[in-house]
Amino acid sequence: MKTKTSKAPGSFPRPRGASRLLFEGEEYRYEFIRTLVEHEDHEPLVIARRRPRQGGAPHFVLIRRVVMPPGEERRLRAAEEVQLATRLHHPNISRVFTLEEYEGEPYVIMEHMSGCFLATAMDVALLQERRLSPAFACYIAAEVADALHYAHHLEGEEGRPLRVVHRAVSPMSIRLGRSGEVKLGHFGAAYSEQPGRLRTPPLVLRADLTYAAPEVFLFEPLDGRADLFSLGVVLLEMLTGRYLLDLPDLPPVPGGPPGAAQYSAEVHAERRAWAPPGELAHHVLSLRPEEVERAAGDVPEPLKRVLHKALRREPAERYQTGGEMREELRSYLRDLGRPFGPPEAAEELASLLEPGSLREIAALPIERGVLRASGKAATKKRLH
């Protein structure tokens, strides 16, 4: 859908006029509210007011600029993402409304939920020298596992399996609502078997490599179990405050990819990461149960078992479906003997985002406008 207004090259359109208009589509006007994410390692996001041109109530949306090299593929990839995302109807998956295009630049229009990214909650906990509670981390992971189970079993026309694999499950693709909601978003890197989909070129890694499963680095066929590995990495980070692959030097991997430098020279990573692809591949393919045990530390034993199963190198040894992982996580919550659901999650998130407790902290945030007087202090691993 074509739109019209003025914009700065390589950025969002400039807000203009009293309404701070970004651009106009055939059905809606988009008015700038504030920038939400503006960081070189993440696709830019703004919050905007979406106002129907023919009258009706406006509502808030997120607008994501698709960051890829200019050209026809960028537009086609954005259209493919929207086509897939609009098929996804699940309470734990962020809705995608449409694709707007201005001067050849595609913009994905998504639902906005008041809250923050999981990455923000995790980093704020680190700033306060505290951890997310095991129940909170387990609840979030169970909700995401439920969303993944749905996506992995999504069918297209005539009941044909689409075999969706998210490929970018990470703390920046999981959003937490102030009422305890958990939503998985950003299916822009997803694999699927939609008719007419664009094929990934040879030796291109299309995934969030910081959380990717071993089979991604080996260019092996992918299925939903790769996403469950990624969710395991996120769960361990929530429970411990430590990034799993922040490990000491590991020995070479027999049968793995070539040396890190050679591997990095031969492959192309579509998304930025905190380390070259070869180094990340080395760490992921060297991961053994001993490292998982050491990283898990004092995590409760039932959740440690979840981590060990999710983080196995061989997909056949992991959870086979998101539903299996979801049920084991929810079993842990039931065994606590006290409820933990949206109200309890909302209460814990509110305690993290209390501005008064962070008034003295000054750091540059990835996500803006969540905390009144705070930001994020994170390691290079968290700024992936």
Order of alpha helices (4+ residues) and beta strands (2+ residues): beta-beta-beta-beta-alpha-beta-beta-beta-alpha-alpha-beta-beta-beta-alpha-alpha-alpha-beta-alpha-alpha-alpha-alpha-alpha
